């Protein structure tokens, strides 16, 4: 693989979008009923958009974990690739498939993931969240942080999917507390997915190690191991305060958008939840695909 080819695979920038409220949807009063089974929560290391059409160990990991989860009524995704000022949820009946990247094969742009949306869940979230005002969005859809991984869990696109944006003006503590308010959805058949990458530094790719399996810089290994240790010991405060954890964390998380979805997932972890790590490998020195199932 050439340097140019690898850039095409990974160097995609998050899109920012300032969403508008849908006043007509504010009047909806549909609520999801409580169910007996508590849904698990996922953090998925989504990696390259090409995972949508390639067959590799990571997409096999997504498929295998999907088999262990009760089929949800609705899916809520917090993706690294929808950053806004303020918090929004997609509220359209039919979210579009967003190809928010460039330089990839036509086969990738041809992929559509026609899952329905859920205005009912959007309004449920709007009415549940007290930390901030939640806007209802009718323009965004499903970006590649959502559809490229969800399509492996539910290839028939027969489960409604909505997204919630990341307010990029807020810190990790704010997002952690906001996510706590979503916990009630776990008992309403909602599968909540954070989609990003724990170690994500595209500027420090090891170009001479592209073909070396599970290769990582020492600092990436250090940060990854500490993060996993903190997760397994339920030390969420240290993970929220990631900027205070030293140089390895600084190099592994140079910008927060791919890390914050992990914070959303962890905020929903309880002492009773089981924890499973999967796809726990590095790529090209400065990226990890590590994923979690909680519950």
Residue, then its C-alpha position, 0 to 999 in steps of 0.5 A: x500500500x502506498x502513502x497516497x493510498x493509505x491517506x485515502x483510507x484514513x484521512x477524512x475530516x469530521x464535518x461540522x454542521x449547525x442544525x436547525x430545530x424542527x418546531x413541527x416535531x416538538x408537538x410529538x408525544x410518542x414515548x418508547x415503552x419500558x422493556x424488561x431487558x437492559x440493552x448493552x452499550x457499544x463503543x466501536x473503533x470505526x477506522x477507515x470508511x473502507x471497512x464498509x465494503x472490505x472483508x477484514x478482521x474488524x468487520x468480522x468483529x462487528x458482525x460477531x458482537x452483533x450476534x450477542x445483542x438482542x435486536x434493538x427497537x432503535x439505535x442511537x449513535x454518537x459519532x466522531x464525525x458530527x460536531x456542532x455548537x449545541x446538541x442535536x438529534x436527527x429527527x427525520x423519517x428517512x435519514x440520508x447516507x452521508x459520504x463524508x469523505x473523498x478520494x475513495x473508490x466509486x463502490x464505496x460512494x455507491x453504498x446506501x444504508x436505508x435504515x429508517x429514522x425515529x422521530x419518536x426517539x428524537x423527541x424522547x431524547x429532547x424531552x429527557x435531557x435536562x443538561x442542555x436544550x436539544x435541537x431536532x435536526x432534519x438535514x444531517x442523516x447518517x455519517x460514516x461513523x454511523x453507517x459503515x459500522x451499523x451496516x455490519x451489525x444489521x445488514x438488512x437496515x431494518x432497525x431505525x437509526x438516529x444520531x446525536x451530535x457532539x457539542x465541540x465547545x464542551x469538555x469531556x466532563x460535560x459529555x459524560x454528565x449529558x450521557x448519564x441522562x441517556x441511561x433510561x433508554x437502555x431499558x427501552x430497547x435502545x442500543x447506544x453506540x459511541x463511534x470513534x477511535x481510542x488512539x487516533x493521531x493521523x499526523x504520526x502514521x508510521x508509513x514504513x510499518x503499514x504492512x506490519x500487523x498490530x504495530x503501535x508506537x510505544x506511546x500509543x501502546x502506553x496510552x491504550x493499555x492505561x485507558x483499557x486498565x481504567x475502563x476495566x477498573x471503572x476509573x472514569x475520572x481519569x478517563x474524563x481528565x485525559x488531558x492530565x494523563x501525560x504525554x502518551x495521552x497527548x499524542x494519542x488524543x491530539x483532538x477530542x472528537x474520536x475520543x469523546x464517543x468513548x466517554x458517552x459509552x463509559x458514562x452508561x456503564x454500571x457496576x453490574x455491567x460486564x465488559x468485553x473488549x474486541x477488535x483490540x489491535x493497532x494500525x500503522x503506529x498511531x491508531x487503534x481499533x479497540x472496541x467495547x461491549x458493556x452489559 
